[in-house]
């Protein structure tokens, strides 16, 4: 039996192109839709985790709080080099 799948209510971050993915994959390939969606979510979580690790490992060099965009693919921060006088 043919079922039509569609996205109704969700908590997917807005920067993931959910509408485009659902148009492209849902009519014919539910597994493909879920695979691509999973890749987007895992990439986002991976970038966010890398930022957390960066802050943990280099907290003594980072001045202030790093700024990031919601996608976690743009990071802005100031740092100092230990043992050097002045700011970098």
Secondary structure as GFF3:
##gff-version 3
##sequence-region A 1 88
A	DSSP	alpha_helix	18	21	.	.	.	ID=ss1
A	DSSP	pi_helix	22	26	.	.	.	ID=ss2
A	DSSP	alpha_helix	30	57	.	.	.	ID=ss3
A	DSSP	beta_strand	62	68	.	.	.	ID=ss4
A	DSSP	beta_strand	75	79	.	.	.	ID=ss5
###
